[in-house]
């Protein structure tokens, strides 16, 4: 069994989106060095790219 943190790290290394809980809201993150991954963040949030 792996930990949730290890799972999130593995997902981020693969360029997948990860959900980051904070005190008030959840954030969506990924690797900033992968354009396709950052585009997926924009798409998930419904934001225009560019």
Secondary structure by P-SEA (a helix, b strand, c coil): cccaaaaaaaaaaabbbbbbbcccbbbbbcccccaaaaaaaaaaaccccc
